[in-house]
Amino acid sequence: MQARDIYLSRPWLRFYPAGLGDAVEVPRVALPRLFEERAARYAASVAVNFYGNQVRYRDLLDQVRRLASALAGLGVRKGDRVAVYLLNTPQFIISYMAILRLGAIVTPISPVYTSLEVRHQLTDSGARVVICQDILYDNVVRSGVALDAVIATGISEYLPWVKRALGKSLLAKVARDIEIPEVDLRGREGVHQFQDLLKAHPPTPPDVEIDPEEDLAVLPYTGGTTGPPKGVMLTHSQVLHTHYHTTAFWPVMEEGKEVVIAFLPFYHIYGQVVAMINTLFLGGTVILFTTVDLDDIIDSVDFHRATILFGVPTFYEYLKEHARTNRANWRRLKLLTSGADTLHETTVKAWTERTGSTIIEGYGLTETAAVSHANPMGRHKTGSFGIPVPNVWAAVVDPDTHAFLPVGEVGELVLRGPNIMKGYWNAPAETARALVEIDGDVWFKTGDLVRMDEEGYFYFFDRKKDLIKFRGYSVFAREIEDYLYQHPQIKAAGVIGVPDPKAGQLVKAIIVLQKEARGKMSEEDVLAYCRQGLAPYKVPRIVEFRGELPQTDVGKISRRELREELEDV
């Protein structure tokens, strides 16, 4: 059988849950319509629990409708982009659904963005209205973008009155070293107060006709790893497909029964679609955290009788060593997942030994509306990010020629399916590079180097841009990191290529040691360890010790920042 035919035969289908078949039927409906149906069905149930403040579906729907009326009054129309510059709060959910209710497009902005980054997204997206956290308002002003309106809101507005004093401490954890200003925006020209708008407008927004297949719902921006961040055009249908794919693939997710711990940032596609939308569209309860407080999350597992937790590798890495981890019964959770970065086998092993529970790894990108692969329950493979979810096709091709590669060979992952983006906003050349025709079908080039085994399970090697070229050899940064993580005295590691006129690139390892090893383990100790298990050309030429490594907003080591540091020297 030819390589192409093997991928098109989808060998992974035999590992789908019983009765699933090879595809999932997804209704042709706009996201706000489905949300309203769920909110009506589960009106008395708790939709969001925010540090003890319980917002029921009927009240959430009422506030969504009121804000939609207010936005319409401010001139927001179908197709307009509205920026959501908020932390994980109930206001994010209300804003998100209200914008969609008008047929407008949500463009979420990272709360840790600088004013220059905010400027790029507002200018590129064309957003003229911003819903922002009050402490982030100055960044909006400093961006210099002319806006029609700003809607400001504070974190304490949805905290229980007995916990409102916590508001500033929660913000401090998010802002890290940034001083939290005292903010009073009342009376500022062009600034509206979130709660004032809810009180002043009725829950009767205008009806808008939405074509789920064509109309955009969300315009999230990529992290800018290969240049300025790009807007990813996702329709209502593409986002909805991810919801139905995921819940069908993991049938333990039941309508009206799930209690989901949600600390992943909602501005990021993983937290937004997998945690927020999946939960609300199942009529479940979102246990919402603004910050990743390990103690609070541990306590919530049993206190709230949680059923699902969506996480990232660094979360489990820290939690497996946390003093209070054993206070929670992690086995009560139906589903523990990891995404957004590579889950190291050492983390999985240590976590399972300590808690008796299993982490299920998955994979997805902003361009795939969050999910394309996941490990099936009861048949996961450690080290693999799983098999394609229903309705998604995957293959491995030569990055340059696009020829399909034999099973087991490393190449670029390409995908096609109904959850793949329409393209990049205002970037036809970038779209043409990403969505390419191969043998008559249009595939999305992910930029990730992977391989597939005989059963259809996929394994991540590296991003194409992270591939290190040393004296003609291809060196995978992730492979070296995985090996370093196996050393008991190494807590974290990031590997990058350093330009060198003779070798092309030298392999550099930036390492964080366990506390007890600091000052005791030397560079030569690291190199000696690497020589034991790595081919000579893979052994780092440079070793640097640090107290911490830069991370992205979802907690993965940021090789981009490590490379940028070299450029600044």
C-alpha positions as CSV (number, residue, x, y, z in Angstrom):
1,M,0.0,0.0,0.0
2,Q,1.3,3.5,-0.9
3,A,2.1,5.9,1.9
4,R,-0.8,8.2,0.9
5,D,-3.3,5.3,0.9
6,I,-2.2,4.3,4.5
7,Y,-3.1,7.7,5.9
8,L,-6.3,7.9,3.9
9,S,-7.3,4.5,5.2
10,R,-7.3,6.0,8.7
11,P,-5.8,3.1,10.7
12,W,-6.8,4.9,13.9
13,L,-10.5,4.4,13.4
14,R,-10.5,1.0,15.1
15,F,-9.6,2.7,18.4
16,Y,-12.6,5.0,18.5
17,P,-15.2,4.4,21.3
18,A,-17.7,1.7,20.6
19,G,-20.5,2.8,18.4
20,L,-18.8,6.1,17.3
21,G,-18.3,5.2,13.6
22,D,-15.9,7.1,11.4
23,A,-17.6,10.6,11.7
24,V,-19.7,12.7,14.0
25,E,-22.8,14.6,12.8
26,V,-22.7,18.2,13.8
27,P,-25.8,20.4,13.7
28,R,-25.8,23.5,11.5
29,V,-26.4,26.1,14.2
30,A,-24.7,29.3,15.4
31,L,-22.9,29.2,18.7
32,P,-25.2,31.7,20.5
33,R,-28.3,29.7,19.5
34,L,-26.9,26.5,21.0
35,F,-25.8,28.4,24.1
36,E,-29.3,29.8,24.6
37,E,-30.8,26.3,24.2
38,R,-28.5,24.9,26.9
39,A,-29.1,27.9,29.2
40,A,-32.9,27.3,28.9
41,R,-32.6,23.6,29.5
42,Y,-30.4,24.0,32.6
43,A,-31.7,27.3,33.7
44,A,-31.6,26.5,37.5
45,S,-28.1,24.9,37.3
46,V,-24.9,26.6,38.2
47,A,-23.1,27.7,35.1
48,V,-20.1,29.4,36.7
49,N,-18.7,29.1,40.2
50,F,-16.2,32.0,40.7
51,Y,-14.5,31.7,44.1
52,G,-17.9,30.8,45.7
53,N,-20.1,33.1,43.7
54,Q,-22.5,30.9,41.8
55,V,-24.0,32.2,38.5
56,R,-26.9,30.1,37.3
57,Y,-27.6,29.6,33.6
58,R,-30.8,31.7,33.7
59,D,-28.8,34.7,35.2
60,L,-25.9,34.2,32.8
61,L,-28.2,34.2,29.8
62,D,-30.0,37.3,31.1
63,Q,-26.7,39.2,31.4
64,V,-25.5,38.0,28.0
65,R,-28.6,39.4,26.4
66,R,-28.4,42.7,28.3
67,L,-24.8,43.2,27.3
68,A,-25.7,42.3,23.7
69,S,-28.4,45.0,23.8
70,A,-25.8,47.4,25.2
71,L,-23.3,46.6,22.5
72,A,-25.9,47.1,19.8
73,G,-26.7,50.5,21.4
74,L,-23.0,51.4,21.1
75,G,-23.1,50.6,17.4
76,V,-21.8,47.1,17.2
77,R,-23.1,45.3,14.1
78,K,-22.7,41.9,12.5
79,G,-19.2,41.3,11.3
80,D,-17.6,43.9,13.6
81,R,-14.7,42.8,15.6
82,V,-14.9,43.4,19.4
83,A,-11.8,43.0,21.5
84,V,-12.0,41.1,24.8
85,Y,-9.1,42.1,27.0
86,L,-10.0,40.3,30.2
87,L,-8.7,37.8,32.7
88,N,-10.6,34.6,33.5
89,T,-13.7,36.1,35.0
90,P,-17.5,35.7,34.5
91,Q,-17.3,38.9,32.4
92,F,-15.2,37.0,29.8
93,I,-18.0,34.5,29.3
94,I,-20.7,37.1,29.3
95,S,-18.8,39.3,26.8
96,Y,-17.9,36.4,24.5
97,M,-21.5,35.1,24.2
98,A,-22.9,38.7,23.9
99,I,-20.6,39.5,21.0
100,L,-21.5,36.3,19.2
101,R,-25.2,37.0,19.8
102,L,-25.0,40.1,17.6
103,G,-23.1,38.2,14.8
104,A,-20.0,40.2,15.7
105,I,-16.6,38.6,16.0
106,V,-14.7,38.1,19.3
107,T,-10.9,38.9,19.2
108,P,-9.5,37.9,22.5
109,I,-6.3,39.7,23.7
110,S,-3.8,38.2,26.2
111,P,-3.9,40.1,29.5
112,V,-0.1,40.1,29.6
113,Y,0.3,41.9,26.3
114,T,2.1,45.2,26.3
115,S,0.6,48.3,24.8
116,L,2.5,47.7,21.5
117,E,1.1,44.2,21.3
118,V,-2.4,45.5,22.0
119,R,-1.9,48.1,19.3
120,H,-1.0,45.5,16.7
121,Q,-4.0,43.3,17.4
122,L,-6.5,46.2,17.6
123,T,-5.1,47.8,14.4
124,D,-4.8,44.5,12.5
125,S,-8.3,43.2,13.5
126,G,-10.0,46.6,13.0
127,A,-11.7,46.3,16.4
128,R,-13.3,49.6,17.4
129,V,-14.8,48.5,20.8
130,V,-12.8,46.9,23.6
131,I,-14.1,45.2,26.8
132,C,-11.2,45.4,29.2
133,Q,-10.1,44.8,32.7
134,D,-10.0,48.1,34.5
135,I,-6.3,47.6,35.5
136,L,-5.5,47.1,31.8
137,Y,-7.1,50.3,30.6
138,D,-3.9,52.2,30.5
139,N,-2.5,49.7,28.0
140,V,-5.4,50.4,25.7
141,V,-4.8,54.2,26.0
142,R,-1.1,53.8,25.4
143,S,-1.8,51.7,22.3
144,G,-2.9,55.0,20.7
145,V,-5.7,53.3,18.7
146,A,-8.8,55.4,18.1
147,L,-11.8,53.5,19.5
148,D,-15.5,54.0,19.5
149,A,-16.0,52.7,23.0
150,V,-14.3,51.0,25.9
151,I,-16.2,48.9,28.4
152,A,-14.3,48.6,31.7
153,T,-14.9,46.0,34.5
154,G,-13.2,45.1,37.7
155,I,-12.5,41.6,39.1
156,S,-14.3,42.2,42.3
157,E,-17.7,42.7,40.5
158,Y,-18.3,39.0,40.5
159,L,-16.5,38.0,43.7
160,P,-18.6,37.2,46.8
161,W,-18.7,40.3,49.0
162,V,-16.8,38.4,51.7
163,K,-14.0,37.7,49.2
164,R,-13.7,41.1,47.5
165,A,-10.6,41.9,49.4
166,L,-9.0,39.0,47.5
167,G,-9.4,40.8,44.2
168,K,-6.2,42.7,44.4
169,S,-4.2,39.7,45.5
170,L,-5.6,37.6,42.6
171,L,-4.6,40.4,40.2
172,A,-1.1,40.5,41.7
173,K,-0.6,36.8,41.0
174,V,-1.5,37.4,37.3
175,A,0.6,40.5,37.0
176,R,3.6,39.0,38.8
177,D,6.0,41.9,39.3
178,I,3.7,44.6,37.9
179,E,2.3,47.0,40.4
180,I,-1.5,46.9,40.6
181,P,-2.8,50.4,40.2
182,E,-5.8,51.8,42.0
183,V,-8.3,52.3,39.2
184,D,-11.3,54.6,39.0
185,L,-12.5,55.1,35.4
186,R,-15.9,56.6,36.1
187,G,-16.4,59.8,34.2
188,R,-13.7,59.0,31.6
189,E,-14.8,60.0,28.2
190,G,-15.7,57.0,26.0
191,V,-15.5,54.6,28.9
192,H,-18.6,52.7,30.0
193,Q,-19.0,50.6,33.1
194,F,-19.8,46.9,32.5
195,Q,-22.4,46.7,35.4
196,D,-24.0,50.1,34.4
197,L,-24.6,48.8,30.9
198,L,-26.2,45.6,32.2
199,K,-28.6,47.6,34.5
200,A,-29.5,50.1,31.8
201,H,-30.4,47.7,28.9
202,P,-33.1,45.1,28.6
203,P,-32.5,41.5,27.8
204,T,-33.9,42.0,24.3
205,P,-31.0,42.3,21.8
206,P,-31.8,42.4,18.1
207,D,-32.1,39.2,16.2
208,V,-29.3,38.6,13.7
209,E,-29.1,35.9,11.0
210,I,-25.9,34.0,11.2
211,D,-24.5,31.5,8.7
212,P,-22.5,29.0,10.8
213,E,-20.5,27.8,7.8
214,E,-19.4,31.2,6.6
215,D,-19.7,33.8,9.3
216,L,-16.7,34.2,11.6
217,A,-17.2,33.8,15.4
218,V,-13.7,34.2,16.7
219,L,-10.5,35.9,15.6
220,P,-7.8,34.7,18.0
221,Y,-4.2,35.7,17.3
222,T,-1.3,33.2,17.1
223,G,1.7,33.7,19.4
224,G,3.8,35.3,16.8
225,T,6.5,32.6,16.8
226,T,7.4,33.3,13.2
227,G,6.7,37.1,13.0
228,P,3.9,39.4,14.1
229,P,0.9,37.5,15.5
230,K,-1.7,36.5,12.9
231,G,-5.4,36.5,13.2
232,V,-6.9,33.1,12.7
233,M,-10.4,33.1,11.1
234,L,-12.7,30.6,12.8
235,T,-16.3,30.3,11.9
236,H,-19.2,29.3,14.2
237,S,-19.2,25.8,12.6
238,Q,-15.5,25.3,13.0
239,V,-15.6,26.0,16.8
240,L,-18.8,23.9,17.1
241,H,-17.1,20.9,15.4
242,T,-14.4,20.9,18.0
243,H,-17.0,20.7,20.7
244,Y,-18.8,17.7,19.1
245,H,-15.6,16.0,18.1
246,T,-14.2,16.2,21.6
247,T,-17.3,15.1,23.5
248,A,-17.9,12.2,21.1
249,F,-14.3,11.0,21.3
250,W,-14.4,11.1,25.2
251,P,-17.9,9.8,25.9
252,V,-17.4,10.1,29.6
253,M,-18.4,13.8,29.1
254,E,-22.1,13.8,29.8
255,E,-24.6,16.6,29.3
256,G,-25.7,18.3,32.5
257,K,-23.3,16.4,34.8
258,E,-19.8,17.8,34.4
259,V,-18.0,20.0,36.9
260,V,-14.9,21.3,35.1
261,I,-11.9,23.0,36.8
262,A,-11.0,25.9,34.5
263,F,-7.8,27.8,35.1
264,L,-6.5,27.7,31.5
265,P,-6.6,31.3,30.2
266,F,-9.8,31.8,28.2
267,Y,-8.2,34.2,25.7
268,H,-6.1,31.1,24.6
269,I,-7.9,28.8,22.2
270,Y,-7.4,25.7,24.5
271,G,-9.0,27.3,27.5
272,Q,-11.6,29.0,25.5
273,V,-13.0,26.1,23.4
274,V,-12.0,23.0,25.4
275,A,-12.7,24.2,28.9
276,M,-15.2,27.1,28.5
277,I,-17.3,26.2,25.5
278,N,-17.3,22.4,26.1
279,T,-18.5,22.9,29.6
280,L,-21.2,25.5,28.8
281,F,-22.5,23.6,25.8
282,L,-22.9,20.5,28.0
283,G,-24.8,22.4,30.6
284,G,-22.0,21.8,33.1
285,T,-20.5,23.9,35.8
286,V,-17.2,25.9,35.2
287,I,-15.2,26.2,38.4
288,L,-13.4,29.3,37.3
289,F,-10.0,30.4,38.5
290,T,-8.3,33.7,37.5
291,T,-4.9,32.4,38.5
292,V,-3.2,29.0,38.7
293,D,-3.2,28.7,42.5
294,L,-2.2,25.1,43.2
295,D,-3.7,25.0,46.7
296,D,-7.0,26.3,45.5
297,I,-7.1,23.9,42.6
298,I,-6.2,20.9,44.9
299,D,-9.0,21.9,47.3
300,S,-11.5,22.3,44.5
301,V,-11.2,18.7,43.3
302,D,-13.1,17.2,46.3
303,F,-14.9,20.3,47.6
304,H,-16.7,20.9,44.3
305,R,-16.8,17.2,43.4
306,A,-15.1,18.0,40.1
307,T,-15.3,15.6,37.2
308,I,-12.9,17.0,34.6
309,L,-9.6,19.0,34.6
310,F,-7.9,20.3,31.5
311,G,-4.3,21.1,32.1
312,V,-0.8,21.7,30.6
313,P,2.4,19.8,31.2
314,T,4.0,22.4,33.5
315,F,0.9,22.2,35.7
316,Y,1.3,18.5,36.3
317,E,5.1,18.9,36.6
318,Y,4.7,21.3,39.5
319,L,1.7,19.5,41.1
320,K,3.4,16.1,41.1
321,E,5.9,17.5,43.7
322,H,3.5,19.8,45.6
323,A,3.3,19.1,49.3
324,R,-0.6,19.1,49.3
325,T,-1.2,17.1,46.1
326,N,-2.2,13.9,48.0
327,R,-5.0,15.8,49.8
328,A,-7.1,15.5,46.7
329,N,-8.6,12.3,45.3
330,W,-7.5,12.7,41.7
331,R,-9.0,9.3,40.8
332,R,-12.5,10.8,41.2
333,L,-11.9,12.8,38.0
334,K,-13.3,11.2,34.9
335,L,-10.9,13.0,32.7
336,L,-7.5,14.6,33.2
337,T,-6.0,16.0,30.0
338,S,-2.8,17.7,28.9
339,G,-2.3,19.9,25.9
340,A,-0.5,23.0,24.5
341,D,2.9,21.4,24.9
342,T,4.8,18.1,25.0
343,L,4.0,16.0,28.1
344,H,7.2,14.4,29.2
345,E,7.2,10.7,30.1
346,T,8.9,11.4,33.4
347,T,6.0,13.7,34.4
348,V,3.4,11.0,33.5
349,K,5.2,8.3,35.4
350,A,5.7,10.4,38.6
351,W,2.1,11.7,38.5
352,T,0.6,8.2,38.1
353,E,2.8,6.8,40.9
354,R,1.8,9.5,43.3
355,T,-1.9,9.9,42.5
356,G,-3.0,6.7,40.8
357,S,-4.7,8.7,38.0
358,T,-3.9,8.9,34.3
359,I,-3.2,11.9,32.2
360,I,-4.6,11.8,28.7
361,E,-2.5,13.8,26.2
362,G,-4.0,15.6,23.2
363,Y,-2.9,18.0,20.5
364,G,-4.3,21.0,18.6
365,L,-3.5,24.5,17.4
366,T,-5.4,27.8,17.2
367,E,-5.8,27.0,13.5
368,T,-7.6,23.7,14.3
369,A,-10.0,25.4,16.8
370,A,-8.1,23.8,19.6
371,V,-8.1,20.1,18.9
372,S,-7.1,17.7,16.2
373,H,-5.7,14.7,18.1
374,A,-6.2,13.0,21.4
375,N,-5.5,9.7,23.1
376,P,-8.6,7.5,23.4
377,M,-9.6,6.6,26.9
378,G,-8.5,3.2,28.0
379,R,-5.9,2.9,25.2
380,H,-3.6,5.9,25.6
381,K,0.1,5.6,24.7
382,T,2.6,7.5,26.8
383,G,4.7,9.7,24.6
384,S,2.0,10.0,21.9
385,F,-0.4,12.9,21.5
386,G,-2.9,10.4,20.2
387,I,-5.0,9.8,17.1
388,P,-7.1,12.2,15.0
389,V,-10.5,12.9,16.5
390,P,-13.6,12.2,14.4
391,N,-14.0,14.1,11.1
392,V,-10.2,15.0,11.1
393,W,-7.8,13.6,8.6
394,A,-4.0,13.6,9.3
395,A,-0.9,12.7,7.4
396,V,2.9,13.1,7.5
397,V,4.6,14.7,4.5
398,D,7.9,15.9,3.3
399,P,8.0,19.6,4.5
400,D,9.4,20.8,1.1
401,T,8.0,18.4,-1.6
402,H,4.7,17.5,0.2
403,A,5.2,13.9,-0.7
404,F,3.5,11.5,1.7
405,L,6.1,9.8,3.9
406,P,6.1,6.1,5.0
407,V,4.8,5.1,8.4
408,G,7.4,5.8,11.0
409,E,9.3,8.5,9.2
410,V,9.5,12.0,10.6
411,G,8.0,14.8,8.5
412,E,5.5,17.7,8.7
413,L,2.0,17.0,10.1
414,V,-0.8,18.1,7.7
415,L,-4.5,18.1,8.6
416,R,-7.8,18.6,6.9
417,G,-11.3,18.6,8.4
418,P,-14.3,20.8,9.2
419,N,-12.5,22.4,12.2
420,I,-9.6,23.8,10.2
421,M,-9.5,27.7,9.9
422,K,-10.7,29.6,6.9
423,G,-7.3,31.3,6.8
424,Y,-5.3,34.2,8.3
425,W,-7.0,37.6,8.6
426,N,-5.7,40.1,6.0
427,A,-2.8,37.8,5.2
428,P,-3.5,36.0,1.9
429,A,0.2,35.1,1.4
430,E,0.4,33.4,4.8
431,T,-2.8,31.6,4.1
432,A,-1.5,30.3,0.8
433,R,1.6,29.0,2.5
434,A,-0.5,27.2,5.3
435,L,-3.4,25.8,3.2
436,V,-1.9,23.9,0.3
437,E,-3.3,21.4,-2.2
438,I,-1.8,18.0,-2.1
439,D,-3.1,15.3,-4.5
440,G,-6.3,17.2,-5.0
441,D,-7.2,17.9,-1.4
442,V,-6.5,21.1,0.6
443,W,-4.3,20.4,3.7
444,F,-3.2,22.6,6.6
445,K,0.5,22.6,7.2
446,T,1.0,22.7,10.9
447,G,4.7,23.4,11.0
448,D,5.2,20.5,13.5
449,L,7.5,17.6,12.8
450,V,5.9,14.3,13.8
451,R,5.7,10.6,12.9
452,M,2.9,8.1,12.9
453,D,3.1,4.5,14.0
454,E,1.4,1.5,12.5
455,E,-1.7,1.9,14.6
456,G,-2.2,5.6,13.7
457,Y,-0.9,7.1,16.9
458,F,1.2,10.3,16.3
459,Y,4.4,11.4,18.1
460,F,5.7,15.0,18.3
461,F,9.3,15.7,17.5
462,D,9.6,19.5,17.1
463,R,8.5,22.6,15.5
464,K,10.2,23.1,12.1
465,K,11.5,26.4,13.4
466,D,13.0,24.7,16.4
467,L,15.0,22.2,14.4
468,I,18.7,22.7,15.0
469,K,21.2,22.2,12.1
470,F,24.6,21.1,13.4
471,R,27.3,20.2,10.9
472,G,24.6,19.0,8.5
473,Y,22.8,16.9,11.1
474,S,19.2,17.6,12.1
475,V,18.9,17.9,15.9
476,F,15.5,17.9,17.5
477,A,15.4,20.2,20.5
478,R,12.6,18.3,22.1
479,E,14.5,15.0,22.0
480,I,17.3,16.5,24.0
481,E,14.9,18.2,26.4
482,D,13.2,14.8,27.0
483,Y,16.5,13.2,27.8
484,L,17.5,16.0,30.2
485,Y,14.1,15.7,32.0
486,Q,14.9,12.1,32.9
487,H,17.8,13.3,35.2
488,P,16.4,13.4,38.7
489,Q,18.3,16.7,39.5
490,I,17.0,18.6,36.4
491,K,13.6,20.3,37.0
492,A,13.2,22.1,33.6
493,A,15.2,22.5,30.4
494,G,15.0,24.5,27.2
495,V,17.2,23.7,24.1
496,I,17.9,26.1,21.3
497,G,20.4,26.5,18.4
498,V,23.0,29.2,18.7
499,P,24.4,30.5,15.4
500,D,27.9,29.4,14.6
501,P,29.9,30.2,11.5
502,K,31.6,26.8,11.3
503,A,28.9,24.4,12.5
504,G,25.8,26.3,11.4
505,Q,24.3,26.0,14.9
506,L,25.5,24.9,18.3
507,V,23.2,23.1,20.6
508,K,22.6,25.1,23.8
509,A,20.8,23.7,26.9
510,I,19.4,26.1,29.5
511,I,18.6,24.2,32.6
512,V,16.8,24.7,35.9
513,L,18.1,22.4,38.7
514,Q,16.1,21.0,41.6
515,K,16.8,23.1,44.7
516,E,19.0,20.5,46.3
517,A,21.2,20.2,43.3
518,R,21.9,23.9,42.8
519,G,25.6,24.7,43.3
520,K,26.4,21.0,43.3
521,M,25.8,19.9,39.7
522,S,28.2,21.4,37.1
523,E,28.1,22.0,33.4
524,E,30.5,19.1,33.0
525,D,28.1,16.8,35.0
526,V,25.3,17.7,32.5
527,L,27.6,17.0,29.5
528,A,28.8,13.7,31.0
529,Y,25.1,12.7,31.5
530,C,24.3,13.7,27.9
531,R,27.2,11.7,26.5
532,Q,25.8,8.5,28.1
533,G,22.5,8.6,26.2
534,L,22.8,11.0,23.2
535,A,24.7,10.6,19.9
536,P,27.8,12.9,19.9
537,Y,26.3,15.4,17.5
538,K,23.2,15.9,19.8
539,V,25.3,16.6,23.0
540,P,25.0,20.3,23.9
541,R,28.0,22.4,23.3
542,I,26.8,25.1,25.7
543,V,25.1,24.6,29.1
544,E,23.6,27.4,31.1
545,F,22.0,27.2,34.6
546,R,19.1,29.5,35.6
547,G,16.6,29.9,38.4
548,E,13.7,29.8,36.0
549,L,12.9,29.7,32.3
550,P,10.5,32.0,30.3
551,Q,7.1,30.5,29.7
552,T,4.2,31.2,27.4
553,D,0.8,32.2,28.9
554,V,-0.2,28.5,28.9
555,G,2.9,27.4,30.8
556,K,5.2,25.9,28.1
557,I,8.9,26.8,27.9
558,S,9.2,29.7,25.4
559,R,12.1,28.8,23.1
560,R,11.2,31.9,21.1
561,E,12.1,34.1,24.1
562,L,15.3,32.2,24.6
563,R,16.3,32.7,21.0
564,E,15.4,36.4,21.2
565,E,17.7,36.8,24.1
566,L,20.6,35.9,21.8
567,E,19.6,38.6,19.4
568,D,19.6,41.2,22.1
569,V,23.2,40.4,23.2
